Amino acid sequence: MNSGALRLAPNAPYSTLKKTRIIDWKCYIYAKIKVFLILNIIIMLSIDELIKEALSLSNTQRAFLAEKLVESLEFDIDEKIENAWMSEAKKRRDEIYNGNVFPISGEEVLAEVRKILEQ
């Protein structure tokens, strides 16, 4: 038992010991819940302060921060998919370097798409 718990004589009846243990556990659980709630309040205040600070940044700084936050969420990328995209990117790069494919600017592509959609 902890130092704040009720101390009973060694010859105390079992029912008294059992009740004391239940009270100790209830106090323990109550204390844990109280600490948990207090920590959540502190964390929420910290998050609110963090949001306030982030919103006070310039547009460029906020964009950089947003990019870094999104990058930090991308932890469960499937390695097979990542490797497949890397292979595809290298293949496309090589096709351009070898002259097999000629790159087209985004503006030209969008102009062609608009023409097709107008027909």
C-alpha positions as CSV (number, residue, x, y, z in Angstrom):
1,M,0.0,0.0,0.0
2,N,1.1,3.6,-0.5
3,S,2.0,5.9,2.3
4,G,-1.4,7.6,2.2
5,A,-3.3,4.4,2.5
6,L,-5.0,3.2,5.7
7,R,-2.7,0.8,7.6
8,L,-4.4,-2.1,9.3
9,A,-3.2,-4.4,12.0
10,P,-1.8,-7.7,10.7
11,N,-4.7,-9.6,12.4
12,A,-7.4,-7.5,10.7
13,P,-10.3,-9.5,9.2
14,Y,-10.1,-10.4,5.5
15,S,-13.3,-8.4,4.7
16,T,-11.7,-5.3,6.1
17,L,-8.5,-5.8,4.0
18,K,-10.6,-6.4,0.9
19,K,-12.6,-3.2,1.4
20,T,-9.4,-1.3,2.0
21,R,-7.9,-2.6,-1.2
22,I,-11.0,-1.6,-3.2
23,I,-10.9,1.9,-1.7
24,D,-7.2,2.1,-2.5
25,W,-7.8,1.0,-6.1
26,K,-10.7,3.5,-6.5
27,C,-8.5,6.3,-5.2
28,Y,-5.7,5.2,-7.5
29,I,-8.0,5.1,-10.5
30,Y,-9.6,8.4,-9.6
31,A,-6.1,10.0,-9.3
32,K,-5.0,8.5,-12.6
33,I,-8.2,9.9,-14.3
34,K,-7.7,13.3,-12.7
35,V,-4.0,13.4,-13.9
36,F,-5.1,12.3,-17.4
37,L,-7.7,15.0,-17.6
38,I,-5.3,17.7,-16.3
39,L,-2.7,16.7,-18.9
40,N,-5.2,16.8,-21.7
41,I,-6.2,20.3,-20.7
42,I,-2.6,21.4,-20.7
43,I,-2.0,19.7,-24.1
44,M,-5.1,21.4,-25.5
45,L,-3.9,24.8,-24.3
46,S,-0.5,24.1,-25.8
47,I,-2.1,23.1,-29.1
48,D,-4.2,26.2,-29.1
49,E,-1.1,28.3,-28.5
50,L,0.7,26.4,-31.2
51,I,-2.1,27.1,-33.7
52,K,-2.2,30.8,-32.7
53,E,1.6,31.0,-33.3
54,A,1.3,29.1,-36.6
55,L,-1.4,31.5,-37.9
56,S,0.8,34.5,-37.1
57,L,3.4,33.3,-39.6
58,S,3.7,34.7,-43.1
59,N,2.0,32.8,-46.0
60,T,5.4,31.4,-47.1
61,Q,6.3,30.2,-43.6
62,R,2.8,28.6,-43.1
63,A,3.1,26.8,-46.5
64,F,6.5,25.5,-45.4
65,L,5.2,24.4,-42.1
66,A,2.1,22.7,-43.7
67,E,4.4,20.8,-46.1
68,K,6.6,19.6,-43.2
69,L,3.5,18.5,-41.2
70,V,2.1,16.6,-44.2
71,E,5.5,14.9,-44.7
72,S,5.5,13.8,-41.1
73,L,2.2,12.0,-41.6
74,E,3.5,10.0,-44.6
75,F,5.0,7.2,-42.5
76,D,3.0,4.3,-43.8
77,I,3.9,4.4,-47.5
78,D,3.9,1.0,-49.1
79,E,7.4,0.2,-50.2
80,K,6.3,-1.7,-53.3
81,I,4.3,1.3,-54.5
82,E,7.2,3.7,-53.7
83,N,9.6,1.5,-55.7
84,A,7.2,1.2,-58.6
85,W,6.8,5.0,-58.9
86,M,10.6,5.4,-58.6
87,S,11.1,2.9,-61.5
88,E,8.5,4.7,-63.6
89,A,10.1,8.1,-62.9
90,K,13.5,6.8,-63.9
91,K,12.1,5.2,-67.0
92,R,10.4,8.5,-68.1
93,R,13.6,10.4,-67.3
94,D,15.7,8.0,-69.5
95,E,13.1,8.2,-72.3
96,I,13.6,12.0,-72.4
97,Y,17.4,11.8,-72.1
98,N,17.5,9.3,-75.0
99,G,15.3,11.4,-77.2
100,N,12.5,8.8,-77.4
101,V,10.0,11.2,-75.8
102,F,9.9,15.0,-76.0
103,P,8.5,16.8,-73.0
104,I,5.5,19.1,-73.5
105,S,4.9,22.1,-71.3
106,G,1.8,22.1,-69.0
107,E,0.4,25.1,-70.8
108,E,0.5,23.2,-74.1
109,V,-1.2,20.1,-72.6
110,L,-4.0,22.2,-71.0
111,A,-4.5,24.1,-74.4
112,E,-5.0,20.7,-76.1
113,V,-7.3,19.4,-73.4
114,R,-9.4,22.6,-73.8
115,K,-9.6,22.1,-77.5
116,I,-10.8,18.5,-77.1
117,L,-13.4,19.5,-74.5
118,E,-14.8,22.3,-76.7
119,Q,-15.5,19.8,-79.6
